[in-house]
Amino acid sequence: YIQPTNLKKNLSQKYSVNNKIKYFNLQCAFLPSYPLKKFVTNRVFLIGDAAGQIKPYTGGGLAYGFTASDIAARVIDPKNPNLLLYQNEWWKNFNNDIRLGRFLRTCYYFPSPLKKLGLAILT
């Protein structure tokens, strides 16, 4: 794990000319832990991490992103784009998985005895 301030310092030293930086701007943001409720507008649609299409229980998102790409390619007509079709189709495919993921993520924070009981019931 690298702190953003340390990263900025290391990059500035590496890419500076005579230790003088003409322009350097570092920005970072957290990734959402579950999909955005709305990830389309009239003219823009988001896919993958940008849309928060990340599994809530693992933080992975490749499968969600690839499936989102397939859905977008299938349902968005470039001549008559209705981006809500893409969003609705994505939610139709992943709504149950997202709900289960949110529940499992909540379970991570249960007290240990409750987690052990839950695991004992499941096994």
mmCIF file of the C-alpha atoms, coordinates in Angstrom:
data_MODEL
# 
_entry.id   MODEL 
# 
loop_
_atom_site.group_PDB 
_atom_site.id 
_atom_site.type_symbol 
_atom_site.label_atom_id 
_atom_site.label_alt_id 
_atom_site.label_comp_id 
_atom_site.label_asym_id 
_atom_site.label_entity_id 
_atom_site.label_seq_id 
_atom_site.pdbx_PDB_ins_code 
_atom_site.Cartn_x 
_atom_site.Cartn_y 
_atom_site.Cartn_z 
_atom_site.occupancy 
_atom_site.B_iso_or_equiv 
_atom_site.pdbx_formal_charge 
_atom_site.auth_seq_id 
_atom_site.auth_comp_id 
_atom_site.auth_asym_id 
_atom_site.auth_atom_id 
_atom_site.pdbx_PDB_model_num 
ATOM 1   C CA . TYR A 1 1   ? 0.000   0.000   0.000   1.00 0.00 ? 1   TYR A CA 1 
ATOM 2   C CA . ILE A 1 2   ? 1.463   3.351   -1.051  1.00 0.00 ? 2   ILE A CA 1 
ATOM 3   C CA . GLN A 1 3   ? 0.267   6.599   0.477   1.00 0.00 ? 3   GLN A CA 1 
ATOM 4   C CA . PRO A 1 4   ? -0.802  9.112   -2.214  1.00 0.00 ? 4   PRO A CA 1 
ATOM 5   C CA . THR A 1 5   ? 1.521   11.769  -0.782  1.00 0.00 ? 5   THR A CA 1 
ATOM 6   C CA . ASN A 1 6   ? 4.515   9.391   -0.956  1.00 0.00 ? 6   ASN A CA 1 
ATOM 7   C CA . LEU A 1 7   ? 3.561   8.438   -4.497  1.00 0.00 ? 7   LEU A CA 1 
ATOM 8   C CA . LYS A 1 8   ? 3.426   12.094  -5.485  1.00 0.00 ? 8   LYS A CA 1 
ATOM 9   C CA . LYS A 1 9   ? 6.853   12.705  -3.927  1.00 0.00 ? 9   LYS A CA 1 
ATOM 10  C CA . ASN A 1 10  ? 8.394   9.675   -5.676  1.00 0.00 ? 10  ASN A CA 1 
ATOM 11  C CA . LEU A 1 11  ? 6.887   10.586  -9.041  1.00 0.00 ? 11  LEU A CA 1 
ATOM 12  C CA . SER A 1 12  ? 7.920   14.224  -8.718  1.00 0.00 ? 12  SER A CA 1 
ATOM 13  C CA . GLN A 1 13  ? 11.513  13.231  -8.020  1.00 0.00 ? 13  GLN A CA 1 
ATOM 14  C CA . LYS A 1 14  ? 11.543  10.756  -10.885 1.00 0.00 ? 14  LYS A CA 1 
ATOM 15  C CA . TYR A 1 15  ? 10.022  13.062  -13.510 1.00 0.00 ? 15  TYR A CA 1 
ATOM 16  C CA . SER A 1 16  ? 11.291  16.475  -12.458 1.00 0.00 ? 16  SER A CA 1 
ATOM 17  C CA . VAL A 1 17  ? 13.777  18.429  -14.554 1.00 0.00 ? 17  VAL A CA 1 
ATOM 18  C CA . ASN A 1 18  ? 16.592  19.848  -12.417 1.00 0.00 ? 18  ASN A CA 1 
ATOM 19  C CA . ASN A 1 19  ? 14.327  19.293  -9.393  1.00 0.00 ? 19  ASN A CA 1 
ATOM 20  C CA . LYS A 1 20  ? 11.848  21.820  -10.793 1.00 0.00 ? 20  LYS A CA 1 
ATOM 21  C CA . ILE A 1 21  ? 8.401   20.535  -11.646 1.00 0.00 ? 21  ILE A CA 1 
ATOM 22  C CA . LYS A 1 22  ? 6.537   22.384  -14.344 1.00 0.00 ? 22  LYS A CA 1 
ATOM 23  C CA . TYR A 1 23  ? 3.223   20.625  -13.704 1.00 0.00 ? 23  TYR A CA 1 
ATOM 24  C CA . PHE A 1 24  ? 2.246   17.773  -11.466 1.00 0.00 ? 24  PHE A CA 1 
ATOM 25  C CA . ASN A 1 25  ? -1.196  16.938  -10.211 1.00 0.00 ? 25  ASN A CA 1 
ATOM 26  C CA . LEU A 1 26  ? -2.130  13.719  -8.429  1.00 0.00 ? 26  LEU A CA 1 
ATOM 27  C CA . GLN A 1 27  ? -5.748  12.840  -7.883  1.00 0.00 ? 27  GLN A CA 1 
ATOM 28  C CA . CYS A 1 28  ? -7.207  9.678   -6.448  1.00 0.00 ? 28  CYS A CA 1 
ATOM 29  C CA . ALA A 1 29  ? -10.568 8.388   -5.348  1.00 0.00 ? 29  ALA A CA 1 
ATOM 30  C CA . PHE A 1 30  ? -12.037 5.372   -3.650  1.00 0.00 ? 30  PHE A CA 1 
ATOM 31  C CA . LEU A 1 31  ? -13.830 2.780   -5.729  1.00 0.00 ? 31  LEU A CA 1 
ATOM 32  C CA . PRO A 1 32  ? -17.442 2.216   -4.745  1.00 0.00 ? 32  PRO A CA 1 
ATOM 33  C CA . SER A 1 33  ? -18.116 -1.088  -3.010  1.00 0.00 ? 33  SER A CA 1 
ATOM 34  C CA . TYR A 1 34  ? -21.362 -1.682  -4.884  1.00 0.00 ? 34  TYR A CA 1 
ATOM 35  C CA . PRO A 1 35  ? -22.872 -0.448  -8.160  1.00 0.00 ? 35  PRO A CA 1 
ATOM 36  C CA . LEU A 1 36  ? -24.210 3.047   -8.572  1.00 0.00 ? 36  LEU A CA 1 
ATOM 37  C CA . LYS A 1 37  ? -27.995 3.191   -8.668  1.00 0.00 ? 37  LYS A CA 1 
ATOM 38  C CA . LYS A 1 38  ? -27.841 5.070   -11.948 1.00 0.00 ? 38  LYS A CA 1 
ATOM 39  C CA . PHE A 1 39  ? -24.919 4.715   -14.350 1.00 0.00 ? 39  PHE A CA 1 
ATOM 40  C CA . VAL A 1 40  ? -26.387 6.145   -17.547 1.00 0.00 ? 40  VAL A CA 1 
ATOM 41  C CA . THR A 1 41  ? -27.532 9.559   -18.763 1.00 0.00 ? 41  THR A CA 1 
ATOM 42  C CA . ASN A 1 42  ? -29.025 10.520  -22.106 1.00 0.00 ? 42  ASN A CA 1 
ATOM 43  C CA . ARG A 1 43  ? -25.612 10.446  -23.798 1.00 0.00 ? 43  ARG A CA 1 
ATOM 44  C CA . VAL A 1 44  ? -23.166 8.660   -21.464 1.00 0.00 ? 44  VAL A CA 1 
ATOM 45  C CA . PHE A 1 45  ? -23.003 5.204   -19.970 1.00 0.00 ? 45  PHE A CA 1 
ATOM 46  C CA . LEU A 1 46  ? -20.466 3.796   -17.522 1.00 0.00 ? 46  LEU A CA 1 
ATOM 47  C CA . ILE A 1 47  ? -19.045 0.288   -17.430 1.00 0.00 ? 47  ILE A CA 1 
ATOM 48  C CA . GLY A 1 48  ? -16.943 -1.566  -14.859 1.00 0.00 ? 48  GLY A CA 1 
ATOM 49  C CA . ASP A 1 49  ? -15.246 0.245   -11.993 1.00 0.00 ? 49  ASP A CA 1 
ATOM 50  C CA . ALA A 1 50  ? -16.522 3.635   -13.186 1.00 0.00 ? 50  ALA A CA 1 
ATOM 51  C CA . ALA A 1 51  ? -20.091 2.388   -12.685 1.00 0.00 ? 51  ALA A CA 1 
ATOM 52  C CA . GLY A 1 52  ? -19.221 0.694   -9.410  1.00 0.00 ? 52  GLY A CA 1 
ATOM 53  C CA . GLN A 1 53  ? -19.893 -2.673  -11.021 1.00 0.00 ? 53  GLN A CA 1 
ATOM 54  C CA . ILE A 1 54  ? -17.876 -4.442  -8.372  1.00 0.00 ? 54  ILE A CA 1 
ATOM 55  C CA . LYS A 1 55  ? -18.759 -7.535  -6.374  1.00 0.00 ? 55  LYS A CA 1 
ATOM 56  C CA . PRO A 1 56  ? -19.602 -6.268  -2.888  1.00 0.00 ? 56  PRO A CA 1 
ATOM 57  C CA . TYR A 1 57  ? -18.135 -9.328  -1.169  1.00 0.00 ? 57  TYR A CA 1 
ATOM 58  C CA . THR A 1 58  ? -14.785 -9.620  -3.017  1.00 0.00 ? 58  THR A CA 1 
ATOM 59  C CA . GLY A 1 59  ? -14.117 -6.236  -4.596  1.00 0.00 ? 59  GLY A CA 1 
ATOM 60  C CA . GLY A 1 60  ? -13.534 -7.960  -7.945  1.00 0.00 ? 60  GLY A CA 1 
ATOM 61  C CA . GLY A 1 61  ? -15.184 -6.627  -11.016 1.00 0.00 ? 61  GLY A CA 1 
ATOM 62  C CA . LEU A 1 62  ? -13.819 -8.279  -14.151 1.00 0.00 ? 62  LEU A CA 1 
ATOM 63  C CA . ALA A 1 63  ? -16.805 -10.571 -14.665 1.00 0.00 ? 63  ALA A CA 1 
ATOM 64  C CA . TYR A 1 64  ? -19.244 -7.717  -14.048 1.00 0.00 ? 64  TYR A CA 1 
ATOM 65  C CA . GLY A 1 65  ? -17.354 -5.426  -16.421 1.00 0.00 ? 65  GLY A CA 1 
ATOM 66  C CA . PHE A 1 66  ? -17.125 -8.029  -19.193 1.00 0.00 ? 66  PHE A CA 1 
ATOM 67  C CA . THR A 1 67  ? -20.806 -8.863  -18.859 1.00 0.00 ? 67  THR A CA 1 
ATOM 68  C CA . ALA A 1 68  ? -21.666 -5.145  -18.871 1.00 0.00 ? 68  ALA A CA 1 
ATOM 69  C CA . SER A 1 69  ? -19.691 -4.751  -22.103 1.00 0.00 ? 69  SER A CA 1 
ATOM 70  C CA . ASP A 1 70  ? -21.576 -7.643  -23.681 1.00 0.00 ? 70  ASP A CA 1 
ATOM 71  C CA . ILE A 1 71  ? -24.919 -6.220  -22.572 1.00 0.00 ? 71  ILE A CA 1 
ATOM 72  C CA . ALA A 1 72  ? -24.036 -2.745  -23.871 1.00 0.00 ? 72  ALA A CA 1 
ATOM 73  C CA . ALA A 1 73  ? -22.942 -4.131  -27.236 1.00 0.00 ? 73  ALA A CA 1 
ATOM 74  C CA . ARG A 1 74  ? -26.148 -6.140  -27.505 1.00 0.00 ? 74  ARG A CA 1 
ATOM 75  C CA . VAL A 1 75  ? -28.775 -3.607  -26.414 1.00 0.00 ? 75  VAL A CA 1 
ATOM 76  C CA . ILE A 1 76  ? -27.423 -0.178  -27.389 1.00 0.00 ? 76  ILE A CA 1 
ATOM 77  C CA . ASP A 1 77  ? -28.329 0.805   -30.926 1.00 0.00 ? 77  ASP A CA 1 
ATOM 78  C CA . PRO A 1 78  ? -25.894 3.541   -32.076 1.00 0.00 ? 78  PRO A CA 1 
ATOM 79  C CA . LYS A 1 79  ? -28.516 4.974   -34.432 1.00 0.00 ? 79  LYS A CA 1 
ATOM 80  C CA . ASN A 1 80  ? -31.138 5.233   -31.706 1.00 0.00 ? 80  ASN A CA 1 
ATOM 81  C CA . PRO A 1 81  ? -29.389 4.908   -28.324 1.00 0.00 ? 81  PRO A CA 1 
ATOM 82  C CA . ASN A 1 82  ? -31.624 4.167   -25.367 1.00 0.00 ? 82  ASN A CA 1 
ATOM 83  C CA . LEU A 1 83  ? -29.053 3.775   -22.625 1.00 0.00 ? 83  LEU A CA 1 
ATOM 84  C CA . LEU A 1 84  ? -31.651 2.882   -20.011 1.00 0.00 ? 84  LEU A CA 1 
ATOM 85  C CA . LEU A 1 85  ? -32.011 -0.466  -21.788 1.00 0.00 ? 85  LEU A CA 1 
ATOM 86  C CA . TYR A 1 86  ? -28.390 -1.199  -20.906 1.00 0.00 ? 86  TYR A CA 1 
ATOM 87  C CA . GLN A 1 87  ? -28.815 -0.162  -17.266 1.00 0.00 ? 87  GLN A CA 1 
ATOM 88  C CA . ASN A 1 88  ? -32.055 -2.123  -16.831 1.00 0.00 ? 88  ASN A CA 1 
ATOM 89  C CA . GLU A 1 89  ? -30.603 -5.228  -18.461 1.00 0.00 ? 89  GLU A CA 1 
ATOM 90  C CA . TRP A 1 90  ? -27.496 -5.047  -16.281 1.00 0.00 ? 90  TRP A CA 1 
ATOM 91  C CA . TRP A 1 91  ? -29.587 -4.777  -13.113 1.00 0.00 ? 91  TRP A CA 1 
ATOM 92  C CA . LYS A 1 92  ? -31.788 -7.638  -14.294 1.00 0.00 ? 92  LYS A CA 1 
ATOM 93  C CA . ASN A 1 93  ? -28.681 -9.826  -14.629 1.00 0.00 ? 93  ASN A CA 1 
ATOM 94  C CA . PHE A 1 94  ? -26.984 -8.840  -11.368 1.00 0.00 ? 94  PHE A CA 1 
ATOM 95  C CA . ASN A 1 95  ? -29.635 -7.619  -8.919  1.00 0.00 ? 95  ASN A CA 1 
ATOM 96  C CA . ASN A 1 96  ? -29.849 -10.897 -6.984  1.00 0.00 ? 96  ASN A CA 1 
ATOM 97  C CA . ASP A 1 97  ? -26.073 -11.258 -6.910  1.00 0.00 ? 97  ASP A CA 1 
ATOM 98  C CA . ILE A 1 98  ? -25.668 -7.684  -5.624  1.00 0.00 ? 98  ILE A CA 1 
ATOM 99  C CA . ARG A 1 99  ? -28.262 -8.230  -2.895  1.00 0.00 ? 99  ARG A CA 1 
ATOM 100 C CA . LEU A 1 100 ? -26.555 -11.433 -1.766  1.00 0.00 ? 100 LEU A CA 1 
ATOM 101 C CA . GLY A 1 101 ? -23.197 -9.659  -1.853  1.00 0.00 ? 101 GLY A CA 1 
ATOM 102 C CA . ARG A 1 102 ? -24.445 -6.798  0.295   1.00 0.00 ? 102 ARG A CA 1 
ATOM 103 C CA . PHE A 1 103 ? -25.818 -9.294  2.802   1.00 0.00 ? 103 PHE A CA 1 
ATOM 104 C CA . LEU A 1 104 ? -22.519 -11.224 2.905   1.00 0.00 ? 104 LEU A CA 1 
ATOM 105 C CA . ARG A 1 105 ? -20.574 -7.995  3.274   1.00 0.00 ? 105 ARG A CA 1 
ATOM 106 C CA . THR A 1 106 ? -22.779 -7.081  6.244   1.00 0.00 ? 106 THR A CA 1 
ATOM 107 C CA . CYS A 1 107 ? -22.064 -10.515 7.748   1.00 0.00 ? 107 CYS A CA 1 
ATOM 108 C CA . TYR A 1 108 ? -18.317 -9.752  7.773   1.00 0.00 ? 108 TYR A CA 1 
ATOM 109 C CA . TYR A 1 109 ? -18.993 -7.279  10.578  1.00 0.00 ? 109 TYR A CA 1 
ATOM 110 C CA . PHE A 1 110 ? -21.053 -9.582  12.788  1.00 0.00 ? 110 PHE A CA 1 
ATOM 111 C CA . PRO A 1 111 ? -19.529 -10.522 16.156  1.00 0.00 ? 111 PRO A CA 1 
ATOM 112 C CA . SER A 1 112 ? -17.343 -13.648 15.971  1.00 0.00 ? 112 SER A CA 1 
ATOM 113 C CA . PRO A 1 113 ? -19.724 -15.964 17.869  1.00 0.00 ? 113 PRO A CA 1 
ATOM 114 C CA . LEU A 1 114 ? -22.535 -15.068 15.470  1.00 0.00 ? 114 LEU A CA 1 
ATOM 115 C CA . LYS A 1 115 ? -20.266 -15.650 12.456  1.00 0.00 ? 115 LYS A CA 1 
ATOM 116 C CA . LYS A 1 116 ? -19.242 -19.057 13.838  1.00 0.00 ? 116 LYS A CA 1 
ATOM 117 C CA . LEU A 1 117 ? -22.869 -20.005 14.366  1.00 0.00 ? 117 LEU A CA 1 
ATOM 118 C CA . GLY A 1 118 ? -23.752 -18.943 10.836  1.00 0.00 ? 118 GLY A CA 1 
ATOM 119 C CA . LEU A 1 119 ? -20.875 -20.970 9.377   1.00 0.00 ? 119 LEU A CA 1 
ATOM 120 C CA . ALA A 1 120 ? -21.859 -23.997 11.478  1.00 0.00 ? 120 ALA A CA 1 
ATOM 121 C CA . ILE A 1 121 ? -25.396 -23.817 10.103  1.00 0.00 ? 121 ILE A CA 1 
ATOM 122 C CA . LEU A 1 122 ? -24.144 -23.512 6.512   1.00 0.00 ? 122 LEU A CA 1 
ATOM 123 C CA . THR A 1 123 ? -21.720 -26.449 6.746   1.00 0.00 ? 123 THR A CA 1 
# 
